Amino acid sequence: MKNDKNINATHMKNNHPHTNRLADSKSPYLLQHAHNPVDWWPWCQQSLDLAKQENKLILLSIGYSACHWCHVMAHESFEDVATATIMNQHYINIKVDREERPDLDKIYQTAHQLLNQRPGGWPLTMILTPDDQVPFFAGTYFPVTTKHNMPPFQDVLKRIDEFYRENPEQITEQNSSLMAAMNSLSQTSATQAELNSAPLDQARRQLEQQFDKEHAGFGKAPKFPHPTNLMRLLRHWNTTLFAKHEDERAKDMLYITLHAMASGGLYDQLRGGFFRYSVDDVWMIPHFEKMLYDNGPLLGLYALASQAYEDRSFERITKETAYWVIDEMQAESGGYYSTLDADSEGEEGKFYVWTPEQVKNLLSEQQSNLFASMFGLDREANFEGQWHLHVFNSLQSIAEQNQITPSEAEVLINEAKQTLLMERDKRIRPGRDEKILVAWNALMIKGMAQAGRLLQEPDFIHSAQRSCDFILEHMFKDGRLFVTYKDQSADLMAYLDDYAFLLDALLELLSAQWHSKYLDFAITLADSLLEHFEDKALGGFYFTAHDHEQLIQRPKPLTDEAIPAGSAIAAFALARLGHLLSEPRYLEATERTIQNAWTSMNQAPYAHAAMLDVLEEFLYPPNIIIIRGKEDQKQDWLTAVNKAFNTRTICFYINDTENKLNTAIVEKSPDVERSTAYLCSGTQCLPPCHSIEELLTKLADLN
């Protein structure tokens, strides 16, 4: 059942008598600041013009609604009248939701990195010169009083304004240097070098060098899931398996990491779904916000892993996460919401943590003992005097300790989980950002479609279709996508990620359940990518469309961030669609993208995991299977193909009642009188197969 409780309470307008221009926004994040005493502006031409007219510096603050430290800085500084007075006197203050304007966020996070020689984050605090919006000062969170070895925000504001008035030449010189550096980052050149697999092997070695052998994952705290890197390991292992030189180390690193994340506090042990990152090395205590963009790729990854490893626990994680998304993150209209806050009632994690006494009062003695042993309630508190659930003992071990079977222990643990979940649902929930973003919806559509196809769960496929249909109906007009939807309207012209991720998701959705309208939509998106985003001269794709607002930089993303690089996903999806349709324009655009990224890819292969997937399928073309048959035969065929697990195989089952195909493979062999499979690898197409056994034999020969 859809939970109808109000979990958006923290986003409601308060009764503060002051109202600024953000009150007209739809973004929940901007609305959180609509009653600050700060004279906030949204990013708009009027605010930029005003900065020039009054020769005032621009204070640009970028954040998002689920951001804990954004809330802290807002409460300490932006709600403080004394701080707001300084801001209003000396600055034009602009507030930006990074989820609505990822273009601005990418540009100014890059500037932060260059100015401070370290990564930024949120809240991002930038001071821009008024005539050109170039930043000369960059930071993130600033406290209201001296702490964390940081000066008070009021002092920072005063000193910056004084420095600007007294040192114009120095600022001009620094800005020129910064822009030269930023322009060099966005200027890429195509190579004529012969493309090879060296970056694939080098990335695999680099990931092993970063692997935490003790606790799994990569690097030290804070530890992020990095699903794109994990997918790279899965694809690398799978490719070497078929090449008869299995990379068992890649297989093990992936397996250990997936188990560590799902057993830790990074995962919501009662409801499903992953938090954003772990603050420690052991995956125990997370930053408690839940993001759609993480959970979509992780959902698909665990579904794939459940097949690759034949691991029942991965299947459980997949199903729990999918049902959490459907129940709590999917609107009645079909679109997926964006985030859940880390905080509730003003405290981070309050919604999720327990005390042993609370648990004992709710469970039977046997359930309580088992649960405490499994999830650490018999140990010292791990989160500010309370307990956040983290798996310390397996079902096997607690069953042995209590002289029961693992199956009996599992039943008791599941009953305990349901009891605690019902109690937790009575608590005041974290805020939910209910704007619907195309790019993030696309990541979830793909993950949900993969999970539905691989686990044979029609509910998941239907969920993905509902989101896709919502976008097609409400966020796609006159051949163009819009970024965000809220309060009955779509806003802002879409970015590269919106088009690329949705195209990629549509191919997965077609694989899960064929509908020709989705193929038509995919073709339209592919053509839009080439028309509005492609670098015609050098290859690759810009983050903003050719007719987008002119900013200080036009990013051309090649490296992955929390989500994969849009250029890579565009090239990956175009190639697969190109193979499906035998459309050379799409395949040529993919090759140009790889050539454009080649130098960057070789400099830091592990940072280009999504682009390496593109390179891999360029060097070793995917297997495209189209099966024409009766609906009642579908499951047998798809089960067989799924069992022959291969990350470079994509299969489409098209009912014989479907007349409009648009696929060159079937048009060449229009035999629809009996179940028929058409198998192609790259430009090589084999004779049609009329039995599952025949298809599997030919597929094995290709691999």
MARBAPA-131950 format. One record per residue (C-alpha): chain; x, y, z. Coordinates in steps of 0.05 Angstrom, whole numbers, padded with zeros to 5 digits. Layout:
<sites>
  unit    east   north      up
     A       X       Y       Z
...
</sites>
This chain:
<sites>
  unit    east   north      up
     A   00000   00000   00000
     A   00024   00070  -00015
     A   00040   00106   00050
     A  -00002   00169   00050
     A   00029   00200   00112
     A   00053   00271   00104
     A   00129   00262   00099
     A   00139   00330   00069
     A   00127   00371   00132
     A   00196   00402   00135
     A   00185   00433   00068
     A   00122   00471   00087
     A   00125   00546   00091
     A   00133   00573   00161
     A   00099   00633   00190
     A   00159   00680   00187
     A   00133   00750   00169
     A   00191   00761   00119
     A   00183   00733   00050
     A   00235   00738  -00005
     A   00233   00723  -00079
     A   00243   00648  -00069
     A   00170   00643  -00047
     A   00151   00640  -00121
     A   00196   00579  -00133
     A   00173   00507  -00140
     A   00237   00477  -00115
     A   00228   00450  -00044
     A   00300   00471  -00029
     A   00288   00543  -00050
     A   00223   00544  -00013
     A   00260   00525   00051
     A   00294   00593   00045
     A   00234   00633   00023
     A   00225   00664   00093
     A   00298   00677   00110
     A   00315   00749   00126
     A   00366   00743   00070
     A   00342   00780   00007
     A   00350   00718  -00036
     A   00344   00717  -00111
     A   00337   00656  -00156
     A   00389   00651  -00211
     A   00360   00696  -00265
     A   00381   00751  -00313
     A   00349   00804  -00269
     A   00392   00785  -00209
     A   00455   00784  -00251
     A   00438   00852  -00282
     A   00425   00881  -00213
     A   00494   00859  -00189
     A   00525   00897  -00247
     A   00483   00959  -00236
     A   00499   00963  -00162
     A   00570   00937  -00169
     A   00556   00886  -00115
     A   00589   00819  -00109
     A   00546   00758  -00120
     A   00540   00709  -00063
     A   00520   00644  -00097
     A   00496   00589  -00050
     A   00482   00520  -00081
     A   00451   00462  -00043
     A   00393   00414  -00043
     A   00334   00397   00002
     A   00362   00333   00033
     A   00429   00364   00050
     A   00443   00362   00125
     A   00498   00415   00126
     A   00455   00459   00082
     A   00403   00457   00137
     A   00455   00473   00190
     A   00482   00533   00153
     A   00412   00558   00138
     A   00393   00554   00211
     A   00457   00585   00237
     A   00468   00640   00186
     A   00412   00650   00136
     A   00358   00653   00190
     A   00402   00700   00231
     A   00382   00773   00223
     A   00452   00800   00237
     A   00484   00756   00184
     A   00428   00770   00135
     A   00439   00845   00144
     A   00512   00839   00123
     A   00493   00795   00064
     A   00439   00842   00040
     A   00483   00904   00048
     A   00544   00879   00010
     A   00519   00824  -00037
     A   00467   00803  -00087
     A   00449   00736  -00057
     A   00429   00680  -00104
     A   00404   00612  -00081
     A   00407   00552  -00129
     A   00379   00481  -00124
     A   00435   00439  -00153
     A   00385   00386  -00173
     A   00348   00435  -00218
     A   00412   00469  -00243
     A   00466   00416  -00248
     A   00499   00460  -00302
     A   00514   00515  -00251
     A   00534   00464  -00199
     A   00584   00429  -00246
     A   00615   00496  -00265
     A   00623   00524  -00195
     A   00644   00458  -00163
     A   00700   00456  -00215
     A   00719   00527  -00197
     A   00720   00508  -00123
     A   00768   00451  -00139
     A   00814   00497  -00178
     A   00813   00554  -00127
     A   00822   00510  -00065
     A   00857   00449  -00094
     A   00807   00403  -00061
     A   00736   00379  -00077
     A   00676   00422  -00058
     A   00609   00397  -00035
     A   00544   00425  -00007
     A   00527   00476   00013
     A   00572   00507  -00039
     A   00588   00580  -00023
     A   00618   00621  -00081
     A   00633   00695  -00087
     A   00628   00719  -00159
     A   00649   00785  -00190
     A   00587   00823  -00214
     A   00606   00837  -00286
     A   00622   00766  -00309
     A   00600   00716  -00254
     A   00672   00690  -00247
     A   00686   00665  -00176
     A   00747   00690  -00137
     A   00729   00659  -00070
     A   00701   00589  -00057
     A   00680   00549   00003
     A   00626   00503   00029
     A   00597   00506   00099
     A   00617   00565   00143
     A   00598   00566   00217
     A   00565   00624   00252
     A   00621   00624   00304
     A   00693   00600   00302
     A   00694   00524   00301
     A   00722   00467   00260
     A   00783   00512   00250
     A   00739   00557   00208
     A   00725   00631   00216
     A   00654   00658   00230
     A   00613   00670   00167
     A   00601   00743   00184
     A   00676   00756   00187
     A   00687   00721   00121
     A   00633   00763   00087
     A   00663   00829   00112
     A   00734   00811   00094
     A   00716   00788   00023
     A   00679   00853   00008
     A   00737   00894   00034
     A   00787   00854  -00007
     A   00745   00863  -00069
     A   00742   00939  -00061
     A   00816   00945  -00045
     A   00848   00895  -00094
     A   00811   00899  -00161
     A   00874   00885  -00203
     A   00892   00824  -00163
     A   00822   00796  -00171
     A   00822   00810  -00245
     A   00888   00773  -00253
     A   00864   00713  -00212
     A   00799   00710  -00251
     A   00837   00708  -00317
     A   00880   00651  -00292
     A   00819   00613  -00267
     A   00782   00620  -00333
     A   00843   00597  -00372
     A   00846   00535  -00328
     A   00771   00521  -00335
     A   00773   00530  -00410
     A   00830   00482  -00415
     A   00789   00430  -00378
     A   00731   00435  -00427
     A   00775   00435  -00490
     A   00783   00364  -00514
     A   00812   00339  -00579
     A   00798   00277  -00620
     A   00852   00226  -00629
     A   00868   00185  -00690
     A   00903   00132  -00648
     A   00881   00060  -00654
     A   00832   00044  -00598
     A   00851  -00015  -00555
     A   00834  -00048  -00489
     A   00893  -00021  -00448
     A   00850   00028  -00408
     A   00803  -00029  -00388
     A   00859  -00068  -00356
     A   00891  -00007  -00325
     A   00825   00014  -00292
     A   00818  -00055  -00263
     A   00888  -00050  -00232
     A   00874   00020  -00206
     A   00810  -00003  -00172
     A   00848  -00059  -00138
     A   00899  -00009  -00113
     A   00843   00032  -00081
     A   00806  -00029  -00054
     A   00798  -00032   00022
     A   00820  -00104   00035
     A   00795  -00102   00107
     A   00726  -00070   00100
     A   00713  -00072   00024
     A   00696  -00013  -00020
     A   00746   00037  -00046
     A   00788   00087  -00007
     A   00775   00111   00064
     A   00717   00147   00097
     A   00673   00179   00076
     A   00656   00117   00034
     A   00609   00124  -00024
     A   00577   00065  -00061
     A   00606   00086  -00130
     A   00558   00040  -00170
     A   00592   00059  -00235
     A   00658   00030  -00211
     A   00624  -00031  -00185
     A   00590  -00041  -00252
     A   00658  -00036  -00285
     A   00683  -00093  -00241
     A   00622  -00135  -00259
     A   00631  -00123  -00333
     A   00707  -00135  -00330
     A   00698  -00201  -00293
     A   00642  -00222  -00340
     A   00683  -00206  -00402
     A   00744  -00244  -00377
     A   00700  -00303  -00358
     A   00677  -00310  -00430
     A   00748  -00299  -00455
     A   00768  -00361  -00414
     A   00816  -00322  -00368
     A   00769  -00306  -00310
     A   00791  -00247  -00267
     A   00773  -00277  -00199
     A   00800  -00217  -00162
     A   00750  -00171  -00196
     A   00696  -00221  -00180
     A   00715  -00224  -00107
     A   00724  -00148  -00097
     A   00654  -00137  -00125
     A   00622  -00193  -00084
     A   00654  -00172  -00019
     A   00635  -00099  -00029
     A   00563  -00113  -00047
     A   00555  -00155   00015
     A   00590  -00104   00060
     A   00546  -00047   00036
     A   00482  -00088   00042
     A   00500  -00114   00111
     A   00520  -00046   00138
     A   00484   00015   00163
     A   00490   00043   00092
     A   00429   00000   00078
     A   00362   00010   00112
     A   00357  -00058   00144
     A   00282  -00052   00159
     A   00254  -00020   00095
     A   00306  -00026   00041
     A   00342   00027   00001
     A   00412   00056   00009
     A   00433   00119   00044
     A   00481   00166   00008
     A   00548   00147   00040
     A   00581   00119   00102
     A   00618   00166   00148
     A   00665   00110   00171
     A   00707   00056   00139
     A   00663  -00002   00160
     A   00597   00020   00127
     A   00564   00026   00195
     A   00539   00097   00203
     A   00512   00132   00141
     A   00496   00203   00123
     A   00422   00188   00128
     A   00394   00220   00065
     A   00367   00174   00011
     A   00377   00195  -00061
     A   00340   00169  -00121
     A   00403   00174  -00164
     A   00440   00124  -00120
     A   00384   00075  -00110
     A   00368   00068  -00184
     A   00437   00043  -00206
     A   00446   00002  -00142
     A   00378  -00031  -00154
     A   00401  -00053  -00223
     A   00470  -00073  -00199
     A   00443  -00119  -00144
     A   00394  -00150  -00193
     A   00451  -00165  -00241
     A   00494  -00191  -00184
     A   00437  -00237  -00161
     A   00442  -00271  -00229
     A   00517  -00269  -00238
     A   00531  -00299  -00169
     A   00465  -00336  -00162
     A   00462  -00304  -00093
     A   00395  -00304  -00057
     A   00414  -00247  -00010
     A   00426  -00201  -00070
     A   00357  -00218  -00095
     A   00328  -00199  -00027
     A   00363  -00132  -00027
     A   00338  -00119  -00098
     A   00266  -00134  -00080
     A   00266  -00095  -00015
     A   00296  -00034  -00049
     A   00248  -00037  -00107
     A   00187  -00042  -00062
     A   00212   00015  -00019
     A   00217   00058  -00082
     A   00148   00038  -00106
     A   00115   00049  -00038
     A   00150   00113  -00015
     A   00184   00146  -00074
     A   00135   00138  -00132
     A   00080   00189  -00141
     A   00009   00167  -00157
     A   00019   00200  -00224
     A   00078   00154  -00239
     A   00141   00196  -00231
     A   00193   00182  -00178
     A   00207   00234  -00124
     A   00279   00258  -00114
     A   00303   00250  -00043
     A   00290   00237   00030
     A   00323   00283   00081
     A   00376   00260   00130
     A   00340   00298   00185
     A   00274   00292   00220
     A   00251   00335   00278
     A   00316   00374   00268
     A   00361   00314   00282
     A   00400   00272   00233
     A   00381   00199   00232
     A   00327   00205   00286
     A   00276   00168   00244
     A   00321   00106   00237
     A   00355   00094   00304
     A   00334   00051   00364
     A   00349   00035   00436
     A   00352  -00037   00461
     A   00295  -00022   00508
     A   00249   00000   00451
     A   00264  -00064   00414
     A   00254  -00109   00475
     A   00186  -00077   00489
     A   00162  -00092   00419
     A   00188  -00163   00408
     A   00183  -00230   00441
     A   00243  -00251   00483
     A   00267  -00300   00429
     A   00258  -00249   00373
     A   00292  -00195   00415
     A   00353  -00238   00430
     A   00361  -00259   00358
     A   00352  -00189   00332
     A   00399  -00158   00382
     A   00453  -00209   00365
     A   00445  -00200   00291
     A   00442  -00124   00289
     A   00487  -00104   00347
     A   00437  -00081   00400
     A   00476  -00124   00449
     A   00538  -00081   00437
     A   00556  -00009   00453
     A   00515   00046   00421
     A   00542   00066   00353
     A   00506   00131   00338
     A   00502   00188   00389
     A   00481   00143   00446
     A   00432   00102   00404
     A   00436   00043   00357
     A   00434   00044   00282
     A   00423  -00026   00253
     A   00485  -00060   00224
     A   00492  -00135   00212
     A   00543  -00163   00260
     A   00524  -00237   00256
     A   00496  -00280   00201
     A   00432  -00319   00204
     A   00473  -00382   00205
     A   00513  -00360   00266
     A   00453  -00335   00307
     A   00415  -00399   00290
     A   00473  -00441   00317
     A   00478  -00398   00379
     A   00404  -00408   00393
     A   00400  -00481   00371
     A   00349  -00469   00316
     A   00353  -00478   00241
     A   00373  -00419   00196
     A   00303  -00422   00165
     A   00271  -00414   00234
     A   00319  -00357   00250
     A   00301  -00323   00185
     A   00226  -00326   00199
     A   00236  -00297   00269
     A   00281  -00241   00243
     A   00232  -00223   00187
     A   00175  -00221   00237
     A   00216  -00176   00282
     A   00232  -00130   00224
     A   00159  -00122   00206
     A   00141  -00106   00278
     A   00195  -00054   00284
     A   00178  -00025   00216
     A   00106  -00015   00236
     A   00129   00021   00299
     A   00179   00063   00260
     A   00124   00084   00211
     A   00090   00120   00269
     A   00149   00168   00276
     A   00154   00236   00244
     A   00185   00222   00177
     A   00243   00257   00143
     A   00223   00308   00091
     A   00214   00285   00020
     A   00233   00328  -00040
     A   00175   00315  -00087
     A   00201   00346  -00150
     A   00208   00297  -00207
     A   00273   00300  -00246
     A   00280   00266  -00314
     A   00353   00245  -00305
     A   00342   00214  -00237
     A   00277   00181  -00259
     A   00314   00152  -00317
     A   00366   00121  -00272
     A   00310   00089  -00231
     A   00272   00067  -00293
     A   00333   00029  -00317
     A   00346  -00003  -00249
     A   00273  -00021  -00240
     A   00268  -00050  -00310
     A   00331  -00092  -00300
     A   00305  -00117  -00233
     A   00237  -00134  -00264
     A   00267  -00171  -00323
     A   00320  -00210  -00284
     A   00277  -00228  -00224
     A   00213  -00238  -00265
     A   00175  -00186  -00225
     A   00121  -00152  -00267
     A   00108  -00100  -00212
     A   00177  -00072  -00222
     A   00169  -00068  -00298
     A   00101  -00034  -00289
     A   00132   00016  -00241
     A   00185   00034  -00293
     A   00133   00041  -00347
     A   00091   00088  -00304
     A   00150   00134  -00294
     A   00168   00133  -00368
     A   00096   00147  -00388
     A   00094   00205  -00339
     A   00155   00236  -00371
     A   00129   00225  -00441
     A   00062   00258  -00423
     A   00084   00315  -00377
     A   00158   00329  -00388
     A   00167   00323  -00463
     A   00140   00378  -00508
     A   00154   00396  -00580
     A   00210   00345  -00585
     A   00247   00372  -00523
     A   00252   00347  -00452
     A   00244   00389  -00389
     A   00287   00379  -00327
     A   00238   00381  -00270
     A   00164   00374  -00254
     A   00127   00399  -00193
     A   00061   00432  -00178
     A   00029   00411  -00243
     A   00081   00440  -00290
     A   00149   00423  -00322
     A   00205   00473  -00321
     A   00276   00485  -00348
     A   00303   00459  -00413
     A   00336   00392  -00403
     A   00410   00375  -00400
     A   00453   00320  -00430
     A   00440   00273  -00372
     A   00365   00277  -00381
     A   00368   00256  -00454
     A   00425   00205  -00446
     A   00400   00170  -00383
     A   00329   00166  -00410
     A   00352   00137  -00477
     A   00392   00085  -00439
     A   00332   00070  -00394
     A   00285   00062  -00453
     A   00329   00007  -00481
     A   00326  -00030  -00415
     A   00251  -00020  -00412
     A   00243  -00047  -00483
     A   00284  -00107  -00461
     A   00238  -00118  -00401
     A   00173  -00108  -00440
     A   00171  -00087  -00512
     A   00126  -00029  -00532
     A   00138   00005  -00599
     A   00121   00074  -00569
     A   00184   00068  -00527
     A   00226   00053  -00588
     A   00197   00113  -00623
     A   00213   00155  -00561
     A   00284   00128  -00560
     A   00296   00147  -00632
     A   00270   00217  -00620
     A   00317   00225  -00560
     A   00376   00198  -00599
     A   00365   00248  -00654
     A   00358   00304  -00604
     A   00424   00285  -00572
     A   00459   00291  -00639
     A   00423   00355  -00658
     A   00427   00394  -00593
     A   00486   00367  -00553
     A   00539   00336  -00598
     A   00605   00370  -00611
     A   00603   00366  -00687
     A   00676   00384  -00695
     A   00711   00341  -00644
     A   00660   00289  -00621
     A   00629   00278  -00553
     A   00572   00316  -00521
     A   00565   00381  -00483
     A   00527   00382  -00417
     A   00482   00438  -00441
     A   00444   00444  -00507
     A   00468   00489  -00563
     A   00412   00539  -00548
     A   00423   00540  -00472
     A   00438   00602  -00431
     A   00510   00623  -00440
     A   00550   00612  -00375
     A   00623   00621  -00358
     A   00638   00550  -00381
     A   00605   00498  -00424
     A   00623   00431  -00391
     A   00636   00370  -00432
     A   00634   00314  -00380
     A   00678   00254  -00389
     A   00692   00230  -00318
     A   00640   00199  -00272
     A   00616   00234  -00209
     A   00562   00207  -00162
     A   00526   00190  -00227
     A   00559   00167  -00292
     A   00584   00217  -00343
     A   00529   00238  -00390
     A   00574   00235  -00451
     A   00590   00162  -00435
     A   00517   00141  -00426
     A   00498   00178  -00489
     A   00551   00141  -00529
     A   00534   00074  -00496
     A   00460   00079  -00511
     A   00470   00107  -00581
     A   00514   00047  -00598
     A   00464  -00004  -00573
     A   00407   00031  -00609
     A   00452   00035  -00671
     A   00463  -00040  -00669
     A   00389  -00053  -00659
     A   00368  -00009  -00718
     A   00431  -00017  -00760
     A   00436   00059  -00759
     A   00507   00082  -00776
     A   00495   00154  -00751
     A   00489   00130  -00680
     A   00549   00083  -00684
     A   00592   00137  -00715
     A   00574   00186  -00660
     A   00595   00134  -00609
     A   00663   00124  -00642
     A   00674   00199  -00645
     A   00659   00203  -00571
     A   00709   00150  -00553
     A   00762   00183  -00596
     A   00747   00250  -00563
     A   00754   00219  -00494
     A   00814   00175  -00510
     A   00869   00219  -00481
     A   00830   00234  -00417
     A   00811   00161  -00410
     A   00883   00139  -00413
     A   00906   00190  -00362
     A   00858   00165  -00308
     A   00821   00102  -00331
     A   00786   00087  -00265
     A   00753   00156  -00265
     A   00721   00140  -00333
     A   00685   00075  -00314
     A   00623   00091  -00355
     A   00664   00111  -00415
     A   00703   00046  -00409
     A   00637   00009  -00417
     A   00630   00045  -00484
     A   00700   00027  -00504
     A   00689  -00045  -00485
     A   00627  -00052  -00528
     A   00662  -00016  -00585
     A   00719  -00067  -00583
     A   00674  -00126  -00567
     A   00605  -00110  -00597
     A   00544  -00131  -00558
     A   00500  -00190  -00574
     A   00432  -00165  -00596
     A   00376  -00218  -00591
     A   00306  -00205  -00618
     A   00255  -00260  -00604
     A   00188  -00261  -00640
     A   00137  -00306  -00607
     A   00074  -00316  -00567
     A   00064  -00283  -00500
     A   00056  -00350  -00465
     A   00125  -00372  -00490
     A   00160  -00308  -00468
     A   00182  -00329  -00399
     A   00215  -00394  -00422
     A   00258  -00357  -00473
     A   00276  -00299  -00427
     A   00293  -00345  -00368
     A   00342  -00383  -00413
     A   00374  -00319  -00438
     A   00380  -00291  -00368
     A   00413  -00354  -00343
     A   00465  -00348  -00398
     A   00486  -00284  -00362
     A   00528  -00235  -00403
     A   00533  -00160  -00391
     A   00543  -00150  -00466
     A   00478  -00186  -00486
     A   00413  -00148  -00494
     A   00350  -00185  -00511
     A   00283  -00160  -00536
     A   00222  -00205  -00536
     A   00169  -00179  -00585
     A   00100  -00210  -00584
     A   00076  -00233  -00652
     A   00018  -00185  -00645
     A   00066  -00126  -00650
     A   00065  -00100  -00721
     A   00109  -00038  -00718
     A   00180  -00062  -00706
     A   00229  -00012  -00736
     A   00285  -00062  -00725
     A   00330  -00079  -00783
     A   00345  -00148  -00754
     A   00273  -00173  -00758
     A   00259  -00137  -00823
     A   00313  -00179  -00855
     A   00281  -00243  -00829
     A   00205  -00234  -00821
     A   00189  -00305  -00798
     A   00134  -00297  -00746
     A   00096  -00362  -00755
     A   00133  -00394  -00697
     A   00178  -00370  -00640
     A   00241  -00345  -00674
     A   00304  -00314  -00646
     A   00348  -00268  -00687
     A   00419  -00261  -00661
     A   00470  -00209  -00683
     A   00538  -00190  -00656
     A   00560  -00123  -00684
     A   00549  -00127  -00759
     A   00548  -00203  -00759
     A   00478  -00234  -00760
     A   00467  -00309  -00755
     A   00410  -00350  -00785
     A   00346  -00348  -00745
     A   00339  -00397  -00687
     A   00274  -00435  -00675
     A   00289  -00466  -00607
     A   00317  -00443  -00542
     A   00372  -00496  -00546
     A   00393  -00472  -00615
     A   00397  -00399  -00591
     A   00438  -00417  -00529
     A   00487  -00458  -00571
     A   00498  -00401  -00620
     A   00503  -00351  -00564
     A   00557  -00393  -00530
     A   00595  -00397  -00596
     A   00594  -00321  -00603
     A   00619  -00311  -00532
</sites>
